[in-house]
Amino acid sequence: MNIMQPLANKYRPKTFDDVSEQSAIKQIIENQIANDDLRNAYLFCGGAGTGKTTCARIVANMINNGEGKPIELDAASNNSVDDVRRIITDSKFKSMDSKYKVYIIDECHSLSNSAWQAFLKLLEEPSKYTIFIFCTTDPQKIPGTILSRTQRYNFQRISTNGIITRLKYIISNENKENGQDITFEEEALIYIAKSASGGMRDAITTLDKCLSFSKNLTLANVVDVLSNGITVYDFEEFTHTIMKKDNVGAIELLNKYYMSGTDMNLFLNNYFDFLLDIQKFLMLHTSKFCSSPLDVLEKFTCEDSETIRMYLQKLFGILSSPKRNVKSMMEAWVIERCY
């Protein structure tokens, strides 16, 4: 049995040309390298899957003209002051196979306070040929004394169009290289891109998962893969049942979801997001800001807007309250809506 390489690893960018968006960051760093105007410490901040670690590797490769390899450390598992002291000792020696010794410290927000204090002296008086690239999803956890000694870059979430463009490239390349016959609906890629919430890695991982289900990427197939048992079509049926004040039918549906093993906390959160999508669509007259498919949203009319707003208001109260028995709270909500 062969273990296939995940698409997220296979299509991880090797150069800035392959990196989606982040144009200002790429331009600044390219100019610094071209002008030999490098900094000793960089801080890459941004959400998961926006390209921080990937760009750090690319920068390290560009700085050293492809020679040597950066030293990568996961701060989540190497976060003690002793780990940092080893880095401090090692950083004093020049790299043997490249001009610069480059350290990539991933998840750097996990470093302890004592570890950051140990880093402080190093960043104040860095070795001429040592460069640190810190990557984090939580810059607010990093001490201000460290932030002031690094050049910070904020990585933006990838746009829906940017993700779709990359997914189409991957599909085209897979069809050419591996002789696959992957077909897709535009709506299916839009749904994957929106579900990723700006994270390219999550989008490609989802694409990989969907292709394991079927080489025909239809909207229905993608929704089925991402649904975890309950789809937006189930939410649509549940909502229309409540709006018809069919309390028996609504309670039966709720019980069916519960008996299928659905996590009711997750159900509640996802259903709130679904109703919010409907309200945004009815108010803004576009699905651009919604993750739910257009064909579902179009089944609701402007006359439903006030009803959906009331549903959201009551559901928000449930979300904000201590989660005692979510199923019972949802049943009470259904009965109240149906009167």
Protein Blocks (a to p, Z undefined) as FASTA:
>chain_A
ZZdddfklmmgcfbfklpggjllmmmmmmmmmmnopacfbdcdeddehilpmmmmmmmmm
mmnnopajdddddfklmmcfklmmmmmmmmmpccfkbfbdcdddehklmpcfklmmmmmm
mmmmccfkbccddddfblmlpcfklmmmcccdddddddfklmmmmmmmmmmmmmmmnopa
cdddfklmmmmmmmnnopaklmmmmmmmmmmmomcdcfklmmmmmnnopafklmmmmmmm
mmnopaklmmmmmmmmmmnopafklmmmmmmmmmmmmmmmmmnopaklpcbdfklmmmpc
fklmmmmmmmmmmmmmmmmpccfblmlmmmmmmmmmmZZ
